[in-house]
Amino acid sequence: MTEETTAKQTAENGGPAPAPITEPCAVDGLILLPVRNFVAFPGTVFPLAVGREASVAAVELAVREDRPLGVILQRDPSLEQPAAEDLHRIGCTADILRYVRSPDSGNHIICRGTGRFRLSKLLQEKPFAVAHVEQITEPADHRPETEARFLHLRDLTVELLELLPDAPGGLAESVKDMAEPGLLADLAAAYSDFPVAERQEILETLGIGARIEKTARLLARRVEVLRITKEIGEQTREALDERHRKAVLREQLAAIQRELGEGEGSTAEEFAELSRRITAAGMPEDTERYALKELGRYNRMPEAAGETGMLRTWLEWMTELPWQLPEAQPVDLQEARGILDEDHYGLEKIKARIIEYLAVRKLAPAGKAPILCLAGPPGVGKTSLGQSIARALGRPFARFSLGGVHDEAEIRGHRRTYIGAMPGMLIQSIRRAGARNCVLMLDEIDKLGRGPGGDPSSALLEVLDPSQNAAFRDNYLGVSFDLSHVVFLATANLLETIPAPLLDRMEVITLPGYLEDEKLEIAKRHLLKGQLEATGLAPEQAAISDAALLGVIRSYTREAGVRNLERMIGALLRHAAVGIAGGKAASVQIGADDLKEILGPPRYEDEVAMRTSVPGVATGLAWTPSGGSILFIEASRVPGKGKLVLTGQLGDVMRESAQAAMTLVKARMGELGIDQAVFENSDIHVHVPAGATPKDGPSAGTAIFSAMVSLLVDRKLRNDTAMTGEISLRGLVLPVGGIREKVMAAAAAGLSRVLLPDRNRRDFDDIPMAARDVLEVVWLETVDDILTHAFDTDLKTRDFIR
């Protein structure tokens, strides 16, 4: 009895589906085309990319001789030349409908599947595989259960095509008209995104009934997922915003992956890794317990829940913070002194105070060290001093700028329930430093703001209090973090803008401006070297003489620090670099005579002699955030009715000083020989040049008084003398601030005498010796002392009545 007869009798008796009938292929030697991650089905049209040399040769021969191809899946996609055992046993014969050659996008073929075949043996392997195959022919199956499964599969296929957004147009209508069960099963498997292994299994299922059942089972699961996706999308598309829509899509993706059996096991691995990192982080016991509790909650949370990403980020922050205290490095005071001397010239008192600070840290490393605030004008080296302290301590250095910060959350962090929440800048800086005992610089602490988000200066009160910061609580972390081992440094330009409670927590170290000789040494030791490296010049290729550097300091820069000086040196070296790079010179020497050609005309000049060459002009001293400066007071008399006119953008305090000076002059007009008619028939106009710059403060009182007296008695003031001090209506000269900066400005301007309030003698020790050596200091108790020392002759011993 033949196999066909037996199968037919069994089907008629209601048994299983008939087995397929195989017969030898009409033409021996089918050209094989092994493919990766693709399964071809009979009755479908499909494209294939042809890239391997063997595949290209096989396709070209099949096209030339109009022969079919045997498209067969290889078991290992990485193999370039698979052998017979590397190929599946069942494949699909296909006719080539079109062959496209493209040097850019590669070779492509469009094929139509014609039938199944079973691989018998390879006849040749090179240059391409040719095999002896058995073509598989499917018998008809008219059993009622097969018909019912066919109808169910057809309905599922139509629904699948309607749910798929990228299904070919009109395909659903064609499926409705299909009457061949085997062809429908192949078509449904071909257009579904089943895994490759399941598609190959369907291809190898030769019984029509079993193939329809297997395809319908897989297709039903896919249709159910798409149906749920569509229902969820229709219900929420209009109501959800972009963030919620992405969350729904993630949930859909997770559901699809679960249905397809993908992505399993990743959660357990992630949980184990996070648990290991929490344990290894060295957190305090209660913090570690809380972190593990949150980890357990994260593990139980659905992947697409809104809080999942936030909690994962929080866990990463907790494991990346330096909870453990590193081993303390011994402090070598001798080495620390060498580092400070290497990085900074001058500033002897500042260095001595820093050495004291380091000595205390060495003897009492667990003690509560003071918070240092380095205050001074821009460019004097505040930030670089902090870096030097970090080097001396052997600790990492971190900084963040407080300039413009107006939200308390920038210090304490945002609560992690908010979108985009992050820890405060303190915790972020410590994580970047990687050590809980780092040197942390709070830059520009005097420029803190206040806004709707609270007062950040109030948040810093806890941070900068050694008795409280051991339990600092960042809102994002939600647990205490010990800041007691952090070495806090602060920098500021103005102490007046720092809130009093915050200033009280810091020890202020004032950095003064530099004198000419100090700037010259800094330029030679540090600035010139840095700018040579920036311009790519070697020391032997370019040099700047000391006279040229002094010329730059005096005529092209007026500042307390050295930033502008560094820029000017850079400009000189860039000019030299042009000549050297152009081959005009092998080396360039820049002298004082070259400055005008390179930098242009001098920006500043000594105006003291010119300004004081006429009566009514006095030289005062002023303090600015960038250091001291020379201030000229000009007085003039015009016909009028005794009014006092003040110009030059003067503030209220300076205007009141001028009114007080006017009253003092009127009170002494008899002893000064001034006729009362002068005040009745004249207006006194006091002007302070540089009218675009606002000016205020009481310290110009002595200079205004001197200018008025000089004008009214027609006597010149000494052109080598400057003065500062507040005056009272009793004629007393009162103390003022900024004595050191003002005296340094007088020395830099080439003056030889300064008149200072007698009650400022306490500030004499702060004046550098370089300034004391070139300046004569005269102490003033009353305005009578001004009349004695400010003029070429003593006005009190002469009769000036005209």
C-alpha positions in Angstrom: 0.0 0.0 0.0 1.4 3.4 -0.9 1.8 6.3 1.5 -0.8 8.3 -0.4 -3.5 5.6 -0.1 -2.9 5.1 3.6 -3.2 8.8 4.3 -6.4 9.1 2.3 -8.1 6.2 4.1 -7.1 7.6 7.5 -8.6 11.0 6.6 -11.8 9.4 5.5 -12.1 7.6 8.9 -11.8 11.0 10.7 -8.1 10.5 11.7 -5.3 13.0 11.6 -4.5 15.2 8.6 -2.9 13.5 5.6 0.9 13.5 5.4 2.4 15.5 2.5 3.6 13.7 -0.6 7.2 14.3 -1.8 8.6 13.7 -5.3 12.0 14.2 -6.8 12.7 17.6 -8.3 12.3 17.7 -12.0 15.6 19.4 -12.5 18.6 18.2 -10.4 20.7 20.9 -8.8 18.8 23.8 -7.2 20.8 26.9 -6.7 20.6 27.7 -3.0 20.5 31.3 -1.5 21.2 31.0 2.3 19.6 34.0 4.2 19.9 35.4 7.7 16.9 36.2 9.9 14.4 35.8 7.1 12.0 33.1 6.2 10.4 33.0 2.7 6.9 31.5 2.2 5.3 30.1 -1.0 2.7 32.4 -2.6 4.3 35.6 -1.3 6.4 38.3 -3.0 9.4 39.5 -1.0 12.5 41.6 -1.5 16.0 40.4 -0.5 19.3 42.2 -0.2 22.2 40.3 -1.8 25.6 41.2 -0.3 27.8 38.1 -0.1 30.0 37.3 -3.1 28.6 33.7 -3.2 25.0 35.0 -3.1 25.7 37.6 -5.8 27.2 34.9 -8.1 24.2 32.5 -7.4 21.7 35.2 -8.2 23.4 36.3 -11.4 23.6 32.7 -12.7 19.9 32.2 -11.9 19.0 35.4 -13.7 21.1 34.5 -16.8 19.7 30.9 -17.1 16.2 31.8 -15.8 16.4 29.3 -13.0 14.7 29.3 -9.6 16.5 29.9 -6.3 16.2 27.9 -3.1 15.8 30.5 -0.3 16.8 28.7 2.9 17.5 30.0 6.4 20.9 29.4 7.9 21.1 28.4 11.6 23.9 30.7 12.6 23.5 34.3 11.1 27.2 35.1 11.7 28.5 32.4 9.2 29.7 33.8 5.8 29.9 30.4 4.0 27.4 28.0 5.7 27.9 24.3 5.1 25.1 21.7 4.7 24.7 21.1 8.4 24.4 24.9 9.0 21.2 25.1 7.0 17.7 24.2 7.9 16.2 21.2 6.0 13.1 23.0 4.7 13.2 26.1 2.4 11.2 27.9 -0.2 11.8 27.8 -4.0 11.4 31.2 -5.6 11.4 32.8 -9.0 13.4 36.1 -9.5 11.1 38.8 -10.7 13.6 41.6 -10.7 17.3 42.1 -10.1 18.6 45.6 -9.1 22.3 46.4 -9.0 23.3 49.6 -7.1 26.9 50.5 -6.1 25.5 52.8 -3.3 22.7 50.7 -1.7 23.8 47.2 -2.8 22.2 44.5 -4.9 18.6 43.6 -4.4 16.2 41.0 -5.8 12.4 40.8 -5.8 11.2 37.2 -5.7 7.9 35.2 -5.6 7.8 32.0 -3.5 6.6 29.0 -5.5 6.8 26.0 -3.1 8.5 24.2 -0.3 11.5 21.9 -0.7 13.5 19.5 1.5 17.3 19.7 1.3 18.8 16.2 0.4 22.5 16.9 -0.1 24.8 19.6 -1.4 26.2 19.0 -4.9 28.7 21.8 -4.7 29.6 24.5 -2.2 31.8 26.9 -4.3 31.5 29.4 -5.8 27.9 29.0 -4.5 25.8 26.2 -3.1 23.9 23.9 -5.4 21.9 21.1 -3.8 19.8 18.1 -4.7 16.3 18.8 -3.2 12.9 17.2 -2.9 10.0 19.4 -3.8 7.1 19.1 -1.4 3.5 19.2 -2.7 0.6 19.8 -0.4 -2.5 17.5 -0.7 -6.0 18.9 -0.4 -7.5 18.8 3.1 -11.4 19.0 3.2 -12.0 18.0 6.8 -14.6 20.1 8.6 -12.2 21.1 11.4 -9.7 22.3 8.9 -12.4 24.4 7.2 -13.4 25.9 10.6 -9.8 26.7 11.4 -9.3 28.2 8.0 -12.3 30.6 8.5 -11.0 31.6 11.9 -7.5 32.2 10.6 -8.9 34.3 7.7 -10.8 36.5 10.2 -7.7 37.0 12.3 -5.6 37.8 9.3 -8.1 40.4 8.1 -8.2 42.0 11.5 -4.4 41.9 11.8 -4.0 43.7 8.4 -6.5 46.3 9.6 -4.6 46.9 12.8 -1.2 47.1 11.2 -0.5 50.7 10.1 2.0 49.6 7.4 0.1 46.7 5.8 -0.1 46.8 2.0 -3.2 48.5 0.7 -5.9 46.2 -0.6 -4.3 43.1 0.9 -7.2 42.7 3.4 -9.7 42.5 0.6 -7.6 39.9 -1.2 -7.5 37.8 2.0 -11.3 37.8 2.3 -11.5 36.2 -1.2 -8.9 33.4 -0.4 -10.0 29.8 -0.5 -6.7 27.9 -0.1 -6.0 27.2 3.6 -2.3 26.5 3.1 -1.7 29.6 1.1 -3.6 31.7 3.8 -1.5 30.3 6.6 1.7 31.1 4.7 0.5 34.6 3.9 -0.4 35.3 7.5 2.9 34.1 8.8 4.8 36.1 6.1 3.1 39.4 7.0 3.2 39.0 10.8 6.2 40.0 12.9 6.7 36.6 14.5 10.2 35.7 15.6 12.3 34.0 13.0 12.3 30.7 14.8 8.5 30.5 14.9 8.3 31.5 11.2 10.7 28.7 10.3 8.6 26.3 12.4 5.5 27.2 10.5 7.4 26.7 7.2 8.5 23.3 8.4 4.9 22.3 9.4 3.8 20.4 6.3 0.4 19.4 7.5 -2.2 22.0 6.5 -4.4 21.6 9.5 -1.5 21.7 12.0 0.0 24.7 10.2 -3.3 26.6 10.3 -3.7 25.9 14.0 -0.2 27.0 14.9 -0.5 30.2 12.8 -3.9 31.0 14.3 -2.5 30.6 17.8 0.4 32.9 17.2 -1.7 35.4 15.3 -4.4 35.5 17.9 -1.9 36.6 20.5 -0.5 39.3 18.2 -4.0 40.6 17.3 -4.9 40.7 21.0 -1.9 42.9 21.8 -2.6 45.2 18.9 -6.3 45.4 19.8 -5.4 46.4 23.4 -3.0 48.9 22.1 -5.6 50.4 19.8 -8.2 50.6 22.6 -5.8 52.3 25.0 -4.7 54.7 22.3 -8.3 55.6 21.3 -9.3 56.2 25.0 -6.3 58.4 25.9 -5.1 60.1 22.7 -7.0 63.3 23.3 -6.8 63.4 27.1 -3.1 62.7 27.7 -0.3 65.2 27.2 3.0 64.3 25.6 4.6 63.0 28.8 1.6 60.7 29.5 1.5 59.5 25.9 5.2 58.4 26.1 4.4 56.5 29.4 1.5 54.7 27.6 3.7 53.8 24.7 6.3 52.4 27.1 3.6 50.3 28.8 2.5 49.1 25.4 6.0 48.2 24.5 6.4 46.3 27.7 3.2 44.4 27.1 4.3 43.5 23.6 7.7 42.3 24.9 6.0 40.2 27.5 3.7 38.7 25.0 6.6 37.9 22.7 8.8 36.6 25.5 11.4 39.3 25.1 13.3 41.3 27.8 12.9 38.8 30.6 15.4 38.7 33.4 16.8 42.3 33.1 14.9 43.5 36.2 16.5 40.9 38.4 20.0 41.7 37.1 19.3 45.5 37.6 18.0 44.9 41.1 21.1 42.8 42.1 23.5 45.5 40.6 21.8 48.4 42.5 21.7 46.4 45.7 25.4 45.6 45.4 26.2 49.3 44.7 24.2 50.5 47.7 25.9 48.0 50.0 29.4 49.0 48.7 28.7 52.8 48.9 29.5 52.9 52.6 26.3 54.9 53.6 25.4 55.4 57.3 23.3 52.5 58.6 19.9 54.4 58.6 20.6 55.8 55.1 21.5 52.4 53.7 18.3 50.9 55.2 16.2 53.7 53.6 18.0 53.2 50.2 17.3 49.5 50.2 13.7 50.1 51.1 13.3 52.4 48.2 15.1 49.8 46.0 12.5 47.2 46.9 9.8 49.7 46.1 11.4 50.3 42.7 11.6 46.6 42.0 7.9 46.2 42.6 7.0 49.2 40.5 5.6 48.8 37.0 8.2 49.8 34.4 6.0 52.5 32.8 4.9 54.0 36.1 5.5 57.8 36.2 7.7 57.4 39.3 10.0 54.7 38.0 12.4 56.9 36.1 12.6 59.3 39.0 13.3 56.6 41.5 16.0 55.0 39.3 17.7 58.4 39.0 17.5 58.9 42.8 19.1 55.4 43.4 21.9 56.3 41.0 22.6 59.5 42.9 22.7 57.7 46.2 25.2 55.1 44.9 27.4 57.7 43.3 27.9 60.0 46.2 31.1 59.7 48.2 29.7 58.6 51.5 32.9 57.1 52.8 35.6 59.4 54.2 38.9 58.9 52.4 42.1 58.4 54.2 43.4 61.8 55.5 46.6 63.1 53.9 49.2 64.5 56.2 49.7 68.2 56.0 53.3 69.3 55.3 53.4 73.0 56.3 56.8 73.5 54.6 55.4 72.1 51.4 52.2 74.2 51.8 54.3 77.3 52.1 56.2 76.4 49.0 53.0 75.9 47.1 51.6 79.3 48.2 54.9 81.0 47.2 55.0 79.2 43.9 51.4 80.2 43.0 51.3 83.7 44.4 53.7 86.6 44.8 53.3 88.9 47.7 50.3 88.6 50.0 52.5 87.7 52.9 49.8 88.3 55.6 47.3 86.3 53.7 49.8 83.4 53.3 50.6 83.5 57.0 46.9 83.3 57.9 46.4 80.3 55.5 49.5 78.6 57.0 47.9 79.1 60.5 44.7 77.6 59.1 46.5 74.6 57.7 48.4 74.1 61.0 45.2 73.9 62.9 43.8 71.4 60.5 46.9 69.3 60.9 46.7 69.3 64.7 42.9 68.9 64.9 41.7 67.3 61.7 38.3 66.5 63.3 37.9 70.0 64.8 35.5 72.6 63.5 37.6 74.8 61.3 36.5 78.3 60.5 34.9 79.2 57.2 37.3 81.5 55.3 36.0 84.2 53.1 38.6 85.7 50.7 37.4 89.3 50.0 39.0 91.7 47.6 38.8 93.3 44.2 38.6 91.3 40.9 41.8 89.7 39.6 43.8 89.6 42.9 43.9 85.7 43.0 41.0 84.7 45.3 40.0 81.6 43.4 43.6 80.5 42.7 44.3 80.8 46.5 41.5 78.3 47.1 43.2 75.9 44.5 46.5 76.4 46.3 44.9 75.5 49.7 43.5 72.3 48.1 46.9 71.4 46.7 48.5 72.0 50.1 45.9 69.8 51.8 46.1 67.1 49.1 42.4 67.2 48.5 40.3 67.6 45.4 39.1 71.1 44.6 35.5 72.0 43.5 33.8 75.3 43.1 30.5 76.7 42.0 29.4 80.3 41.5 26.7 81.8 43.6 26.5 84.9 41.4 22.8 85.4 40.3 21.5 82.4 42.3 18.1 83.5 43.6 16.4 80.2 44.5 16.8 78.3 47.7 16.4 75.0 45.9 19.7 75.7 44.1 21.4 75.1 47.5 19.1 72.6 49.1 17.9 70.8 46.0 14.4 70.2 44.7 12.1 67.5 46.1 12.3 64.5 43.9 8.6 64.4 43.2 9.0 67.4 40.8 9.7 66.9 37.1 13.5 67.3 36.4 14.3 67.5 40.1 18.1 67.5 41.0 20.2 67.8 44.1 21.5 71.2 45.1 24.7 72.6 43.8 26.5 71.6 47.0 25.8 67.9 46.5 26.4 68.1 42.8 29.9 69.7 43.4 30.8 67.1 46.0 29.9 64.2 43.6 32.0 65.8 40.9 34.9 66.2 43.4 34.5 62.5 44.4 35.5 63.1 48.0 33.5 64.0 51.1 36.5 66.0 52.5 37.1 68.1 49.3 37.9 71.8 49.3 34.7 73.5 48.1 34.8 77.1 47.0 31.6 79.2 47.1 32.5 81.8 44.5 30.9 85.3 44.4 29.0 84.8 47.7 28.3 88.6 47.8 26.2 88.4 44.6 23.5 86.1 45.9 20.0 87.2 45.0 16.5 86.6 46.4 13.5 85.6 44.3 10.1 83.9 44.5 11.9 80.6 45.3 13.2 81.8 48.6 16.4 83.3 50.0 19.5 81.2 49.2 21.6 83.1 51.7 19.4 81.7 54.4 20.0 78.2 53.2 23.7 78.8 53.4 23.4 79.6 57.1 23.2 75.8 57.9 25.8 74.9 55.3 28.5 77.3 56.7 27.8 76.5 60.4 30.2 73.8 61.6 27.9 72.8 64.4 25.0 72.1 62.0 26.3 71.0 58.7 27.1 67.5 59.9 23.5 66.7 59.3 22.8 68.7 56.2 19.6 67.5 54.5 19.3 68.0 50.8 15.6 68.0 49.7 16.3 65.7 46.7 18.2 63.1 48.7 15.8 63.2 51.6 18.5 61.9 54.0 21.3 63.6 55.9 24.7 64.1 54.3 27.7 65.0 56.5 29.4 68.2 55.3 31.5 68.7 58.4 34.7 67.4 56.7 34.3 69.7 53.7 36.7 72.6 53.7 34.5 75.6 52.7 36.0 78.7 51.2 34.1 81.7 50.0 35.1 84.7 47.8 33.5 88.1 47.6 34.2 91.6 46.1 32.0 93.5 48.5 31.3 92.6 52.1 28.5 95.1 52.4 26.1 93.1 50.3 26.5 89.9 52.3 23.7 89.4 54.9 25.0 90.0 58.4 24.1 86.5 59.8 25.9 84.9 56.9 29.0 87.1 57.2 29.1 86.3 60.9 29.7 82.7 60.1 32.8 83.4 58.1 36.3 84.7 58.9 37.1 87.4 56.4 40.6 87.6 54.9 40.9 90.8 52.8 43.1 90.6 49.7 44.3 94.0 48.7 45.3 95.2 45.3 48.8 95.0 44.0 51.4 97.7 43.8 53.5 98.4 40.7 56.5 96.4 41.8 54.2 93.5 42.8 52.5 93.5 39.4 55.8 93.6 37.7 57.0 90.5 39.6 53.7 88.7 39.0 53.9 89.5 35.3 57.5 88.1 35.1 56.8 85.0 37.1 53.3 83.9 36.1 51.6 86.0 33.5 54.3 86.0 30.8 54.8 82.3 31.1 51.1 81.5 30.8 50.7 83.8 27.7 53.8 82.3 26.1 52.1 78.9 26.3 48.8 80.3 25.1 50.4 81.8 22.0 52.6 78.8 21.3 55.9 80.7 21.6 59.0 79.5 23.3 60.8 81.7 25.8 63.7 82.2 23.5 61.4 83.4 20.7 59.8 86.3 22.4 60.7 88.5 25.4 59.3 91.6 27.0 61.6 94.0 28.8 60.9 95.2 32.4 60.6 98.7 31.1 57.9 97.6 28.7 56.0 95.7 31.4 56.1 98.8 33.7 54.9 100.9 30.8 51.9 98.6 30.3 51.2 98.7 34.1 51.3 102.5 34.3 49.9 103.6 30.9 47.5 100.8 29.8 46.0 99.3 32.9 44.4 100.7 36.0 43.2 97.9 38.2 43.8 96.3 41.6 44.3 92.9 40.1 46.2 91.7 37.1 43.6 90.5 34.6 43.9 93.4 32.2 47.7 93.3 32.5 47.5 89.6 31.4 45.4 90.6 28.4 47.9 93.3 27.4 50.8 90.9 27.7 48.8 88.5 25.5 48.3 91.3 22.9 52.1 92.0 22.9 52.9 88.3 22.4 50.3 87.8 19.7 52.0 90.7 17.8 55.3 88.9 18.1 53.7 85.6 17.0 52.6 87.2 13.8 56.1 88.2 12.9 57.6 84.8 13.9 54.9 82.7 12.1 55.2 84.9 9.0 59.0 84.2 8.8 59.9 87.9 9.3 62.0 87.2 12.4 63.3 84.3 14.4 62.8 86.0 17.8 61.2 89.3 18.9 62.3 91.6 21.7 59.6 94.0 22.9 60.7 97.2 24.6 59.0 100.3 26.0 59.3 102.1 22.7 57.2 99.4 21.0 54.1 99.8 23.2 52.5 102.6 21.3 52.8 100.8 17.9 51.4 97.6 19.3 48.8 98.7 21.9 48.0 102.1 20.6 48.2 105.4 22.4 48.5 105.2 26.2 45.0 104.8 27.8 46.0 106.5 31.1 48.3 109.4 31.9 49.5 111.2 34.9 47.0 114.2 35.1 47.9 115.3 38.6 50.2 118.2 37.6 47.8 119.4 34.9 44.7 119.2 37.0 46.2 121.1 40.0 47.9 123.8 38.0 45.0 126.2 38.7 43.2 127.3 41.8 40.1 125.4 42.7 41.3 121.9 41.8 42.0 119.4 44.6 43.1 115.8 44.4 41.1 113.3 46.4 41.3 109.6 47.0 38.4 107.2 46.3 37.8 103.5 47.0 36.1 101.3 44.3 35.4 97.5 44.2 38.4 97.2 41.9 40.8 99.1 44.3 41.7 102.6 45.0 41.7 105.5 42.5 42.5 109.2 42.2 39.5 111.6 42.3 39.7 115.2 41.2 37.4 117.9 42.6 37.0 121.0 40.5 35.4 124.2 41.9 34.4 127.3 39.9 32.7 130.6 40.6 30.2 132.3 38.3 27.9 135.3 38.8 24.8 134.4 40.7 22.9 134.5 43.9 24.9 132.3 46.2 23.7 128.9 45.1 25.8 125.7 45.3 25.7 123.7 42.1 26.9 120.0 42.2 27.5 117.9 39.1 29.3 114.6 38.2 26.6 112.0 39.2 27.2 112.6 42.9 25.2 110.5 45.4 23.2 112.0 48.3 26.1 111.5 50.8 28.6 113.2 48.6 26.2 116.1 48.0 25.8 116.5 51.8 29.6 116.5 52.2 29.7 119.4 49.6 27.1 121.4 51.6 29.0 120.8 54.8 32.2 122.0 53.1 30.4 125.1 51.9 29.2 125.9 55.4 32.7 125.4 56.8 34.1 127.8 54.2 31.5 130.4 55.1 32.2 130.0 58.8 35.9 130.7 58.2 35.6 133.4 55.6 36.9 136.0 58.0 40.1 134.3 58.9 40.6 133.3 55.3 40.0 136.9 54.1 37.0 136.0 51.9 34.5 138.9 51.3 30.9 138.0 52.2 29.8 139.6 48.9 31.5 136.8 47.1 28.8 134.4 48.4 26.0 136.9 47.8 26.8 137.7 44.2 28.3 134.4 43.0 27.3 130.7 42.5 29.8 128.0 43.5 29.9 125.1 41.0 31.6 121.9 42.2 32.2 119.2 39.6 33.8 115.8 39.8 35.0 114.6 36.4 34.2 111.3 34.9 30.6 112.3 35.0 29.4 109.0 33.5 30.6 107.2 36.7 28.3 107.4 39.8 30.1 108.6 42.9 29.1 108.6 46.5 30.5 108.5 50.0 31.7 111.0 52.7 35.4 110.6 52.2 35.7 113.4 49.6 34.8 116.0 52.2 38.4 117.2 52.8 39.0 117.5 49.0 35.8 119.4 48.4 36.7 121.8 51.3 40.2 122.3 49.9 38.9 123.0 46.4 36.5 125.6 47.6 39.1 127.4 49.7 41.6 127.2 46.8 39.1 128.8 44.5 38.0 131.6 46.9 41.5 132.6 48.1 43.0 132.1 44.6 45.8 129.9 45.8 46.9 126.6 44.2 46.9 123.3 46.1 50.1 121.3 46.0 50.2 119.1 42.9 52.0 116.3 44.7 49.4 115.8 47.4 46.1 113.9 47.7 43.7 113.7 50.6 40.8 111.8 52.0 38.6 112.2 55.0 35.1 113.1 56.1 34.5 116.6 57.6 32.0 117.7 60.2 30.4 121.1 60.8 32.7 121.6 63.8 35.7 121.3 61.5 36.8 117.8 62.5 38.3 115.3 60.1 36.6 112.0 60.6 37.9 108.5 59.7 37.0 106.7 56.5 37.5 103.2 55.0 39.7 101.8 52.3 42.9 103.6 53.5 45.2 100.9 52.2 43.7 100.9 48.7 43.6 104.7 48.6 47.2 105.1 49.6 48.3 102.5 47.0 46.4 104.5 44.4 48.3 107.6 45.4 51.6 105.8 45.2 50.7 104.4 41.7 49.8 107.9 40.5 53.2 109.2 41.3 52.2 111.5 44.3 54.6 112.1 47.2 52.2 113.1 50.0 48.8 112.0 51.3 46.7 113.7 53.9 44.8 111.1 56.0 42.4 111.4 59.1 44.3 111.2 62.3 41.8 108.6 63.6 42.9 106.3 60.8 46.4 105.7 62.3 45.2 102.2 63.2 45.3 101.4 59.5 48.9 102.5 59.0 50.2 99.0 59.5 48.1 97.7 56.6 49.8 100.1 54.2 52.6 98.2 52.3 56.2 99.2 52.9 56.6 100.0 49.2 53.9 102.7 49.5 55.3 104.0 52.8 58.8 104.4 51.3 57.5 106.7 48.5 54.8 108.6 50.3 54.8 111.2 53.2 51.8 110.6 55.4 50.3 113.7 57.1 47.6 113.1 59.7 44.7 115.5 59.9 42.7 116.2 63.0 40.8 119.3 61.9 40.3 121.3 58.7 42.9 123.7 60.0 45.5 121.0 59.3 44.3 121.0 55.7 44.9 124.7 55.4 48.4 124.2 56.8 49.5 121.2 54.7 47.5 121.2 51.5 48.7 124.5 50.1 52.2 125.7 49.1 52.0 128.2 52.0 50.2 128.0 55.3 47.0 130.0 54.8 46.6 130.6 58.5 49.9 132.6 58.7 49.2 134.9 55.7 46.8 137.8 55.1 44.8 137.1 51.9 42.4 140.0 52.2 42.3 141.5 48.7 
